[in-house]
Amino acid sequence: MKAVDTTFIIDLLRGDMGAVEKSEEFDEAGGAATTAVNLFEITYGIYRSRHIDREHRLSEVERLFSRRARSRDMRGDGLAWLART
């Protein structure tokens, strides 16, 4: 299992095709992990940003880091689902 960093997750949130393709590779290889520090950095950035739909982004992040996402969404679709939402 690979670990992903904050920049990678932000790229997924933005729909970057390189990140999407890499996330699909991770999914095929057994998934990817991240940290609480990544969650903090992403959430902090969302609250500081003026150029995004905060509620939408926060719901994506909540889904990504929730137990429900880890047990259902990320097992089936892995990280790639994030870029499709």
KOLPATOR-908523 format. One record per residue: residue in three letters; y, x, z of N, C-alpha, C, CB in turn. Coordinates in nm, 2 decimals. Glycine has a CB too. Layout:
BEGIN
+------+--------+--------+--------+--------+--------+--------+--------+--------+--------+--------+--------+--------+
! rest !     nv !     nu !     nw !    cav !    cau !    caw !     cv !     cu !     cw !    cbv !    cbu !    cbw !
+------+--------+--------+--------+--------+--------+--------+--------+--------+--------+--------+--------+--------+
!  ALA !      Y !      X !      Z !      Y !      X !      Z !      Y !      X !      Z !      Y !      X !      Z !
...
+------+--------+--------+--------+--------+--------+--------+--------+--------+--------+--------+--------+--------+
***
This chain:
BEGIN
+------+--------+--------+--------+--------+--------+--------+--------+--------+--------+--------+--------+--------+
! rest !     nv !     nu !     nw !    cav !    cau !    caw !     cv !     cu !     cw !    cbv !    cbu !    cbw !
+------+--------+--------+--------+--------+--------+--------+--------+--------+--------+--------+--------+--------+
!  MET !  -0.12 !   0.08 !   0.00 !   0.00 !   0.00 !   0.00 !   0.12 !   0.09 !   0.00 !   0.00 !  -0.10 !   0.12 !
!  LYS !   0.22 !   0.05 !  -0.08 !   0.35 !   0.13 !  -0.09 !   0.45 !   0.06 !   0.00 !   0.40 !   0.13 !  -0.24 !
!  ALA !   0.55 !   0.14 !   0.04 !   0.66 !   0.09 !   0.12 !   0.78 !   0.09 !   0.02 !   0.69 !   0.18 !   0.24 !
!  VAL !   0.86 !  -0.02 !   0.03 !   0.98 !  -0.04 !  -0.05 !   1.10 !  -0.02 !   0.03 !   0.97 !  -0.17 !  -0.13 !
!  ASP !   1.21 !   0.02 !  -0.03 !   1.33 !   0.04 !   0.05 !   1.43 !  -0.07 !   0.02 !   1.39 !   0.18 !   0.02 !
!  THR !   1.54 !  -0.06 !   0.09 !   1.64 !  -0.17 !   0.08 !   1.69 !  -0.18 !  -0.07 !   1.76 !  -0.14 !   0.17 !
!  THR !   1.72 !  -0.07 !  -0.13 !   1.77 !  -0.07 !  -0.27 !   1.67 !  -0.14 !  -0.36 !   1.79 !   0.07 !  -0.32 !
!  PHE !   1.54 !  -0.12 !  -0.34 !   1.44 !  -0.19 !  -0.43 !   1.45 !  -0.34 !  -0.41 !   1.30 !  -0.13 !  -0.40 !
!  ILE !   1.46 !  -0.38 !  -0.28 !   1.46 !  -0.52 !  -0.25 !   1.59 !  -0.59 !  -0.31 !   1.45 !  -0.55 !  -0.10 !
!  ILE !   1.70 !  -0.52 !  -0.30 !   1.83 !  -0.57 !  -0.36 !   1.81 !  -0.58 !  -0.51 !   1.94 !  -0.47 !  -0.32 !
!  ASP !   1.75 !  -0.48 !  -0.57 !   1.73 !  -0.49 !  -0.72 !   1.64 !  -0.61 !  -0.75 !   1.66 !  -0.36 !  -0.77 !
!  LEU !   1.54 !  -0.64 !  -0.67 !   1.46 !  -0.76 !  -0.69 !   1.55 !  -0.89 !  -0.68 !   1.34 !  -0.77 !  -0.60 !
!  LEU !   1.63 !  -0.89 !  -0.57 !   1.72 !  -1.01 !  -0.55 !   1.81 !  -1.03 !  -0.67 !   1.80 !  -0.99 !  -0.42 !
!  ARG !   1.85 !  -0.92 !  -0.74 !   1.94 !  -0.93 !  -0.85 !   1.87 !  -0.95 !  -0.98 !   2.02 !  -0.80 !  -0.86 !
!  GLY !   1.73 !  -0.95 !  -0.98 !   1.66 !  -0.97 !  -1.10 !   1.64 !  -0.85 !  -1.19 !   1.71 !  -1.09 !  -1.17 !
!  ASP !   1.66 !  -0.73 !  -1.14 !   1.65 !  -0.61 !  -1.22 !   1.51 !  -0.60 !  -1.28 !   1.68 !  -0.49 !  -1.14 !
!  MET !   1.50 !  -0.59 !  -1.41 !   1.37 !  -0.60 !  -1.47 !   1.28 !  -0.47 !  -1.44 !   1.38 !  -0.60 !  -1.62 !
!  GLY !   1.34 !  -0.36 !  -1.41 !   1.26 !  -0.24 !  -1.37 !   1.20 !  -0.27 !  -1.24 !   1.35 !  -0.12 !  -1.37 !
!  ALA !   1.27 !  -0.33 !  -1.15 !   1.22 !  -0.36 !  -1.01 !   1.11 !  -0.47 !  -1.02 !   1.33 !  -0.40 !  -0.92 !
!  VAL !   1.14 !  -0.56 !  -1.11 !   1.04 !  -0.67 !  -1.12 !   0.91 !  -0.61 !  -1.18 !   1.09 !  -0.78 !  -1.22 !
!  GLU !   0.91 !  -0.53 !  -1.28 !   0.79 !  -0.47 !  -1.33 !   0.72 !  -0.38 !  -1.23 !   0.83 !  -0.38 !  -1.45 !
!  LYS !   0.80 !  -0.30 !  -1.15 !   0.74 !  -0.22 !  -1.05 !   0.68 !  -0.31 !  -0.94 !   0.85 !  -0.12 !  -0.98 !
!  SER !   0.74 !  -0.42 !  -0.90 !   0.68 !  -0.50 !  -0.80 !   0.55 !  -0.56 !  -0.85 !   0.78 !  -0.62 !  -0.77 !
!  GLU !   0.54 !  -0.59 !  -0.98 !   0.42 !  -0.64 !  -1.03 !   0.31 !  -0.54 !  -1.02 !   0.43 !  -0.69 !  -1.18 !
!  GLU !   0.34 !  -0.41 !  -1.05 !   0.25 !  -0.30 !  -1.03 !   0.20 !  -0.29 !  -0.88 !   0.31 !  -0.16 !  -1.07 !
!  PHE !   0.30 !  -0.30 !  -0.79 !   0.26 !  -0.30 !  -0.65 !   0.17 !  -0.41 !  -0.61 !   0.39 !  -0.31 !  -0.56 !
!  ASP !   0.20 !  -0.53 !  -0.67 !   0.11 !  -0.65 !  -0.64 !  -0.03 !  -0.62 !  -0.69 !   0.17 !  -0.77 !  -0.70 !
!  GLU !  -0.04 !  -0.57 !  -0.81 !  -0.18 !  -0.54 !  -0.86 !  -0.25 !  -0.44 !  -0.78 !  -0.17 !  -0.50 !  -1.01 !
!  ALA !  -0.18 !  -0.35 !  -0.72 !  -0.24 !  -0.24 !  -0.64 !  -0.26 !  -0.27 !  -0.50 !  -0.15 !  -0.11 !  -0.65 !
!  GLY !  -0.23 !  -0.40 !  -0.46 !  -0.26 !  -0.44 !  -0.32 !  -0.14 !  -0.47 !  -0.24 !  -0.33 !  -0.33 !  -0.25 !
!  GLY !  -0.02 !  -0.47 !  -0.30 !   0.10 !  -0.52 !  -0.22 !   0.19 !  -0.40 !  -0.18 !   0.06 !  -0.59 !  -0.10 !
!  ALA !   0.30 !  -0.44 !  -0.11 !   0.40 !  -0.35 !  -0.07 !   0.44 !  -0.39 !   0.07 !   0.52 !  -0.34 !  -0.17 !
!  ALA !   0.50 !  -0.29 !   0.14 !   0.55 !  -0.31 !   0.28 !   0.69 !  -0.28 !   0.29 !   0.46 !  -0.23 !   0.39 !
!  THR !   0.76 !  -0.33 !   0.39 !   0.90 !  -0.30 !   0.41 !   0.92 !  -0.29 !   0.57 !   1.00 !  -0.40 !   0.35 !
!  THR !   1.04 !  -0.27 !   0.61 !   1.07 !  -0.26 !   0.75 !   1.18 !  -0.35 !   0.81 !   1.11 !  -0.11 !   0.78 !
!  ALA !   1.19 !  -0.36 !   0.94 !   1.29 !  -0.44 !   1.00 !   1.43 !  -0.38 !   0.97 !   1.27 !  -0.44 !   1.15 !
!  VAL !   1.44 !  -0.25 !   0.95 !   1.57 !  -0.19 !   0.91 !   1.61 !  -0.24 !   0.77 !   1.55 !  -0.03 !   0.90 !
!  ASN !   1.52 !  -0.26 !   0.68 !   1.55 !  -0.32 !   0.55 !   1.60 !  -0.46 !   0.57 !   1.43 !  -0.32 !   0.46 !
!  LEU !   1.54 !  -0.54 !   0.65 !   1.59 !  -0.67 !   0.68 !   1.73 !  -0.67 !   0.73 !   1.49 !  -0.74 !   0.78 !
!  PHE !   1.76 !  -0.58 !   0.82 !   1.89 !  -0.58 !   0.88 !   1.99 !  -0.54 !   0.77 !   1.90 !  -0.47 !   0.99 !
!  GLU !   1.96 !  -0.43 !   0.69 !   2.06 !  -0.39 !   0.59 !   2.09 !  -0.49 !   0.49 !   2.00 !  -0.26 !   0.52 !
!  ILE !   1.98 !  -0.56 !   0.45 !   2.00 !  -0.67 !   0.34 !   2.08 !  -0.78 !   0.40 !   1.86 !  -0.72 !   0.29 !
!  THR !   2.05 !  -0.83 !   0.52 !   2.12 !  -0.94 !   0.58 !   2.26 !  -0.90 !   0.61 !   2.05 !  -0.98 !   0.72 !
!  TYR !   2.29 !  -0.79 !   0.66 !   2.42 !  -0.74 !   0.68 !   2.50 !  -0.74 !   0.55 !   2.42 !  -0.60 !   0.75 !
!  GLY !   2.44 !  -0.69 !   0.45 !   2.51 !  -0.68 !   0.32 !   2.54 !  -0.82 !   0.26 !   2.43 !  -0.61 !   0.22 !
!  ILE !   2.45 !  -0.92 !   0.28 !   2.48 !  -1.05 !   0.24 !   2.60 !  -1.11 !   0.31 !   2.35 !  -1.14 !   0.26 !
!  TYR !   2.60 !  -1.09 !   0.44 !   2.71 !  -1.15 !   0.52 !   2.85 !  -1.08 !   0.49 !   2.69 !  -1.13 !   0.67 !
!  ARG !   2.85 !  -0.96 !   0.44 !   2.97 !  -0.89 !   0.41 !   3.01 !  -0.92 !   0.27 !   2.95 !  -0.74 !   0.43 !
!  SER !   2.92 !  -0.96 !   0.18 !   2.96 !  -0.98 !   0.04 !   3.04 !  -1.11 !   0.02 !   2.83 !  -0.99 !  -0.04 !
!  ARG !   3.13 !  -1.10 !  -0.07 !   3.21 !  -1.21 !  -0.11 !   3.18 !  -1.27 !  -0.25 !   3.36 !  -1.17 !  -0.11 !
!  HIS !   3.08 !  -1.20 !  -0.32 !   3.06 !  -1.24 !  -0.46 !   2.92 !  -1.30 !  -0.48 !   3.07 !  -1.11 !  -0.54 !
!  ILE !   2.86 !  -1.35 !  -0.38 !   2.73 !  -1.41 !  -0.40 !   2.72 !  -1.54 !  -0.32 !   2.62 !  -1.32 !  -0.35 !
!  ASP !   2.62 !  -1.62 !  -0.36 !   2.59 !  -1.75 !  -0.28 !   2.51 !  -1.71 !  -0.16 !   2.51 !  -1.85 !  -0.38 !
!  ARG !   2.58 !  -1.69 !  -0.05 !   2.52 !  -1.64 !   0.07 !   2.40 !  -1.73 !   0.12 !   2.62 !  -1.64 !   0.19 !
!  GLU !   2.41 !  -1.86 !   0.11 !   2.30 !  -1.94 !   0.16 !   2.18 !  -1.93 !   0.07 !   2.35 !  -2.09 !   0.15 !
!  HIS !   2.19 !  -1.92 !  -0.06 !   2.08 !  -1.89 !  -0.15 !   2.01 !  -1.76 !  -0.12 !   2.12 !  -1.90 !  -0.29 !
!  ARG !   2.09 !  -1.65 !  -0.11 !   2.04 !  -1.52 !  -0.08 !   1.97 !  -1.51 !   0.05 !   2.15 !  -1.42 !  -0.09 !
!  LEU !   2.03 !  -1.57 !   0.15 !   1.97 !  -1.57 !   0.29 !   1.84 !  -1.65 !   0.29 !   2.07 !  -1.63 !   0.39 !
!  SER !   1.83 !  -1.76 !   0.21 !   1.70 !  -1.83 !   0.21 !   1.60 !  -1.74 !   0.14 !   1.72 !  -1.96 !   0.14 !
!  GLU !   1.63 !  -1.67 !   0.04 !   1.54 !  -1.58 !  -0.03 !   1.49 !  -1.47 !   0.06 !   1.60 !  -1.52 !  -0.15 !
!  VAL !   1.58 !  -1.41 !   0.14 !   1.55 !  -1.31 !   0.23 !   1.46 !  -1.36 !   0.35 !   1.67 !  -1.24 !   0.29 !
!  GLU !   1.49 !  -1.48 !   0.40 !   1.41 !  -1.54 !   0.50 !   1.27 !  -1.57 !   0.45 !   1.48 !  -1.68 !   0.55 !
!  ARG !   1.26 !  -1.62 !   0.33 !   1.13 !  -1.64 !   0.27 !   1.05 !  -1.51 !   0.26 !   1.14 !  -1.71 !   0.14 !
!  LEU !   1.12 !  -1.41 !   0.21 !   1.05 !  -1.28 !   0.19 !   1.00 !  -1.22 !   0.32 !   1.15 !  -1.18 !   0.13 !
!  PHE !   1.07 !  -1.24 !   0.43 !   1.03 !  -1.17 !   0.56 !   0.96 !  -1.27 !   0.65 !   1.16 !  -1.12 !   0.62 !
!  SER !   0.94 !  -1.39 !   0.61 !   0.88 !  -1.48 !   0.71 !   0.73 !  -1.46 !   0.71 !   0.91 !  -1.63 !   0.67 !
!  ARG !   0.67 !  -1.50 !   0.82 !   0.52 !  -1.50 !   0.82 !   0.46 !  -1.58 !   0.72 !   0.47 !  -1.54 !   0.96 !
!  ARG !   0.52 !  -1.69 !   0.69 !   0.47 !  -1.78 !   0.59 !   0.46 !  -1.71 !   0.45 !   0.55 !  -1.91 !   0.58 !
!  ALA !   0.57 !  -1.64 !   0.42 !   0.57 !  -1.57 !   0.29 !   0.47 !  -1.46 !   0.28 !   0.71 !  -1.51 !   0.27 !
!  ARG !   0.45 !  -1.39 !   0.39 !   0.35 !  -1.28 !   0.39 !   0.21 !  -1.34 !   0.38 !   0.36 !  -1.20 !   0.52 !
!  SER !   0.19 !  -1.46 !   0.44 !   0.05 !  -1.51 !   0.44 !   0.02 !  -1.59 !   0.31 !   0.03 !  -1.60 !   0.56 !
!  ARG !   0.12 !  -1.64 !   0.25 !   0.09 !  -1.73 !   0.13 !   0.16 !  -1.67 !   0.00 !   0.15 !  -1.87 !   0.15 !
!  ASP !   0.29 !  -1.66 !  -0.01 !   0.35 !  -1.62 !  -0.13 !   0.32 !  -1.48 !  -0.17 !   0.50 !  -1.64 !  -0.12 !
!  MET !   0.33 !  -1.39 !  -0.07 !   0.32 !  -1.25 !  -0.10 !   0.17 !  -1.21 !  -0.13 !   0.38 !  -1.16 !   0.00 !
!  ARG !   0.08 !  -1.29 !  -0.07 !  -0.06 !  -1.26 !  -0.10 !  -0.09 !  -1.30 !  -0.25 !  -0.15 !  -1.33 !   0.00 !
!  GLY !  -0.04 !  -1.42 !  -0.29 !  -0.07 !  -1.47 !  -0.42 !   0.02 !  -1.40 !  -0.53 !  -0.05 !  -1.62 !  -0.42 !
!  ASP !   0.15 !  -1.41 !  -0.51 !   0.24 !  -1.36 !  -0.61 !   0.30 !  -1.22 !  -0.58 !   0.34 !  -1.46 !  -0.64 !
!  GLY !   0.28 !  -1.18 !  -0.46 !   0.34 !  -1.05 !  -0.42 !   0.49 !  -1.05 !  -0.43 !   0.29 !  -0.94 !  -0.51 !
!  LEU !   0.55 !  -0.94 !  -0.45 !   0.70 !  -0.93 !  -0.45 !   0.76 !  -0.99 !  -0.57 !   0.74 !  -0.78 !  -0.44 !
!  ALA !   0.68 !  -1.00 !  -0.68 !   0.74 !  -1.04 !  -0.81 !   0.80 !  -1.18 !  -0.80 !   0.64 !  -1.04 !  -0.92 !
!  TRP !   0.75 !  -1.27 !  -0.71 !   0.80 !  -1.40 !  -0.70 !   0.95 !  -1.40 !  -0.66 !   0.73 !  -1.48 !  -0.59 !
!  LEU !   1.00 !  -1.30 !  -0.59 !   1.13 !  -1.30 !  -0.55 !   1.23 !  -1.30 !  -0.66 !   1.15 !  -1.18 !  -0.46 !
!  ALA !   1.20 !  -1.22 !  -0.76 !   1.29 !  -1.22 !  -0.88 !   1.29 !  -1.35 !  -0.96 !   1.25 !  -1.10 !  -0.97 !
!  ARG !   1.18 !  -1.43 !  -0.94 !   1.17 !  -1.55 !  -1.02 !   1.23 !  -1.67 !  -0.95 !   1.03 !  -1.58 !  -1.05 !
!  THR !   1.28 !  -1.65 !  -0.83 !   1.34 !  -1.77 !  -0.75 !   1.49 !  -1.78 !  -0.78 !   1.32 !  -1.75 !  -0.61 !
+------+--------+--------+--------+--------+--------+--------+--------+--------+--------+--------+--------+--------+
***
